């Protein structure tokens, strides 16, 4: 048995020996198409020579310097790049090493902003059900993923949750997008009023939901309504684009398609593209101003924030994305992928939804389309599909079922921005075979 405490030590994962462009290669030489870039991480695929060279060059110059003594050139340049590509107000960047850390830092920054302005009573954070914001205790508390929270419930700080925006499952019959968005914004407002607006610090949401529900976009107008509620009550809006940000949905920031700007923005996976662990919180001027003109410093920090090699890797990744027009490519290839999924699964008796934006696409499985009925969650169909796909050479990201508090199983595809059409065609072919094999294995293929 392996000495690594893998998630399931009795069934350790395959050993990935090498990465080559958009493929992973195991110890026996088998190739797997990286159809979800891990968890929407590997936006440039594997072994990109320019990123590797940038990391080596930085290692030769300086591997590490603690940020309480020094900044570094790659950190400064990466912050400049992020700010230059973002709307004007998002003028400051705080680096971290993981998505969970970014969420923790954003929650604390929001709290400190209020305290600096004399609003010491603002302490509550409101999140949404069926969301995922990370596995550290603060991020887990504000996330709405039932399965991941359950065991640790006694350790979690007090947090509050409102309904997700998931029209397919929760919009009422006959309700328009506008009415549905208004109803959800009212629910948030009621929650703020019930807690007392003077006690609420922030509302946090994934702009496009990733891990729990699979590429779920809000209905048009939802975020504008939410933004107005937050503004009315002095509550900060934190958008978590750890998974869906930096080109993944075909826009640089996913919120740019929603007509709003967050007060705080969490970024991670695609920032370093998997070449190094790195994350960031971007903050509006008013937040940094309040902290700087108040106590002077954000009361936070980790040993490895702004790590020079991580910043050099992320800088190279972001420069390549900008230089090669990869956000546009993500949008265009996303349309291709969506069309391929529609062609293949549009008439499939067990696919009830095909959704997503850019290279962030998902299919949702149903036991029956009419009436719309999910598979029994105990079958864990999504996990079976993952296994069948892997056996056929495709890595894809499954989720759903009662564990996540989500109705139904789904499979997420989030291939690298450098994917080719031929690769996407093959990935969809393999996914179709895997879906049919998994459904046949639970004995319900009609
Ligand atoms: N937020 C979102 C939206 C995520 O998808 C994730 C990871 N799946 C996280 C936060 C946590 O990131 P990490 O695993 O890097 O801590």
Boltz pocket constraint, residues with backbone or C-beta under 6 A from the ligand:
constraints:
  - pocket:
      binder: B
      contacts: [[A, 39], [A, 97], [A, 98], [A, 99], [A, 100], [A, 101], [A, 103], [A, 132], [A, 133], [A, 134], [A, 135], [A, 206], [A, 210], [A, 211], [A, 240], [A, 241], [A, 242], [A, 243], [A, 244], [A, 268]]
      max_distance: 6.0
